[in-house]
Amino acid sequence: MEARSSRELKARNYLEKHRIMELLTYLTSALLFFRPALKTLGLCTADEVLKDDGHGVTFETFRNEVNKRTQEIWSAF
């Protein structure tokens, strides 16, 4: 029983050290919010491949991308 709890403690420490849970939370958010938001705003087509630079998307980065794409769309008018 003690070996099991020791292994669970090591696993928990590993997850915390490498911030695995934060990564999973970020990935879930990205899947649920970022891409559909761009599609809803008409700023991302269904077949467009979004590039991931390996860094988290901050609100400021997201806002800048939305502003850039909005400017591109409206510059045609």
N, C-alpha and C positions, 0 to 999 in steps of 0.2 A: 504493500500500500504506500509506503514511504517513497519507493522508487518511482511510482506513478506520479505522485505529487511533485517530486523533484523534477521529473521530465516535463510536467505541465508548467512548472515555474520557469524552467529554462526556455520553454517555447514561448511563454508570455514575455519573458525578458527579451528574447530575440525579436518578437513582433514589435515591442516598444522601441528597442534600440534602432531597428531599421525602418521604423515608422510605416509598417505594412498596413495598419488599419487606416492611416491617413491616406495612403495611396489608394486603397480600395474605396474609400469615401469619395476621393477626387474622381476616380474613374467612373463610379456610379453617377456622380453629378454630371460629368461630361457626357455620358451616354443619355442621361435624362433631360438635360437642360440646354447645353450649348448648341448642339447641332439643330434640334427642333426650333430653338429660338431664332437661329439664322434663317431657317426655312420659312418660318412664320413671317419674318420681316421681309422675305423675298430676297435675302442677301446670300442665299446658298441654294444651288440647284440640287435636285435629288441625286444626280450622278457625280457631283463634285466631290473630289477627294480632299479632305481637310488635312493639312500638314501638321504634324506634331513635332515640336522642337525638343520635346522631353522635359519642358518646364511647365509648371502649373499655369493655368490661365487665370490671371487676376481680373478683377472687374475692370480695371483701367485698360488692360490689354484688349479685353472683349469690347469695351466701349470704343476704343480707338479703331478696331477692326470694323465695327458696325458703322462708325462715322466715315471711314475711308470708303467702304463699299456703297454707302448711301450717297456720298459725293460723286462716285463714279456713275451711279445710276442717274442721278439728277443732272449731271453735266451734259447728258444727251439732250436735255430739253432746253 
